[in-house]
Amino acid sequence: MTRTTDRAVSPQFLARWSPRAFDGSAVDEGDLLTLFDAARWAPSAYNYQPWRFVWAQRDDAGWNDLLGLLLPFNAAWAREAGALVFVLSDRQILAPGASEPQEATTASFDAGAAWALLALQAETLGLATHAMAGFDHARAPEVLGAGDRFKVEAAIAIGRRGDKAQLPETLQAREVPSPRKDVHEFAFAARLPG
Ligand SMILES: Cc1cc2nc3c(=O)[nH]c(=O)nc-3n(C[C@H](O)[C@H](O)[C@H](O)COP(=O)(O)O)c2cc1C
């Protein structure tokens, strides 16, 4: 199944979708650095760039630590990815002209923009991404060295698409690009409808 849409959006947006079947091949460090380079061109409030990435390749010493943070329903398929990346955001911002850091109000929004660029860049390298909120949110800050300052936003499995036959049947059925709401369900002129 391929996605179609109503207007002439860039084909890259339709090509990206989140698989669960990965082929178990390695993702090399150079490709990961290219993904992070794409992410750094995201816009952010005050250009503060509050995103942080903590990554492990599948053969790294850190792989088991990161994989071990995923909830079992995600770890079951994400273990065949080539790399895992956690996206964090800085809860503090030192705004221009301020002498003391203050609570960042846009860090999650900005980190989301960075992840989107990473995901699109991955497709151009022949890599697929799958974001996950299903991880151990209580343990993640300690394992990732985030302390209280950084919010652990999401995990991302990165790798090459694999054979969906390796998945349980329920997940095989979901191994297709998903549809979207119609634009008129979420975009409104002037104000939301009452
Ligand atoms: C922040 C975030 C958290 C997600 N958490 C999970 C997850 O824990 N497990 C999972 O299988 N998919 C997860 N997803 C994947 C979404 O279900 C998926 O992106 C969505 O259904 C749209 O499909 P597409 O990415 O293939 O276009 C998550 C996606 C995002 C952006």
The ligand as an SDF file (V2000), in Angstrom:
LIG
                    3D

 31 33  0  0  0  0  0  0  0  0999 V2000
    5.8570   10.3190   20.5120 C   0  0  0  0  0  0  0  0  0  0  0  0
    5.4690    9.0080   19.8620 C   0  0  0  0  0  0  0  0  0  0  0  0
    5.2910    7.8890   20.6490 C   0  0  0  0  0  0  0  0  0  0  0  0
    4.9890    6.6470   20.0640 C   0  0  0  0  0  0  0  0  0  0  0  0
    4.9490    5.5230   20.8520 N   0  0  0  0  0  0  0  0  0  0  0  0
    4.8610    4.3100   20.2710 C   0  0  0  0  0  0  0  0  0  0  0  0
    5.0410    3.1250   21.0320 C   0  0  0  0  0  0  0  0  0  0  0  0
    5.3110    3.1600   22.2360 O   0  0  0  0  0  0  0  0  0  0  0  0
    4.9240    1.9330   20.3830 N   0  0  0  0  0  0  0  0  0  0  0  0
    4.6450    1.8510   19.0530 C   0  0  0  0  0  0  0  0  0  0  0  0
    4.5670    0.7470   18.5290 O   0  0  0  0  0  0  0  0  0  0  0  0
    4.5010    2.9650   18.2890 N   0  0  0  0  0  0  0  0  0  0  0  0
    4.6110    4.1870   18.8590 C   0  0  0  0  0  0  0  0  0  0  0  0
    4.5280    5.3280   18.0950 N   0  0  0  0  0  0  0  0  0  0  0  0
    4.3200    5.2250   16.6460 C   0  0  0  0  0  0  0  0  0  0  0  0
    2.9570    5.7980   16.2330 C   0  0  0  0  0  0  0  0  0  0  0  0
    1.9450    4.8780   16.5860 O   0  0  0  0  0  0  0  0  0  0  0  0
    2.9730    6.0840   14.7300 C   0  0  0  0  0  0  0  0  0  0  0  0
    3.9300    7.0810   14.4610 O   0  0  0  0  0  0  0  0  0  0  0  0
    1.5940    6.5450   14.2440 C   0  0  0  0  0  0  0  0  0  0  0  0
    0.6560    5.4970   14.3290 O   0  0  0  0  0  0  0  0  0  0  0  0
    1.6360    7.0570   12.8120 C   0  0  0  0  0  0  0  0  0  0  0  0
    2.1510    6.0420   11.9710 O   0  0  0  0  0  0  0  0  0  0  0  0
    3.3970    6.3040   11.0170 P   0  0  0  0  0  0  0  0  0  0  0  0
    4.5300    6.8060   11.8740 O   0  0  0  0  0  0  0  0  0  0  0  0
    3.6810    4.9500   10.4180 O   0  0  0  0  0  0  0  0  0  0  0  0
    2.9930    7.3220    9.9960 O   0  0  0  0  0  0  0  0  0  0  0  0
    4.8040    6.5610   18.6580 C   0  0  0  0  0  0  0  0  0  0  0  0
    4.9650    7.7150   17.8750 C   0  0  0  0  0  0  0  0  0  0  0  0
    5.3020    8.9230   18.4610 C   0  0  0  0  0  0  0  0  0  0  0  0
    5.5400   10.1300   17.5740 C   0  0  0  0  0  0  0  0  0  0  0  0
  1  2  1  0
  2  3  1  0
  2 30  2  0
  3  4  2  0
  4  5  1  0
  4 28  1  0
  5  6  2  0
  6  7  1  0
  6 13  1  0
  7  8  2  0
  7  9  1  0
  9 10  1  0
 10 11  2  0
 10 12  1  0
 12 13  2  0
 13 14  1  0
 14 15  1  0
 14 28  1  0
 15 16  1  0
 16 17  1  0
 16 18  1  0
 18 19  1  0
 18 20  1  0
 20 21  1  0
 20 22  1  0
 22 23  1  0
 23 24  1  0
 24 25  2  0
 24 26  1  0
 24 27  1  0
 28 29  2  0
 29 30  1  0
 30 31  1  0
M  END
$$$$
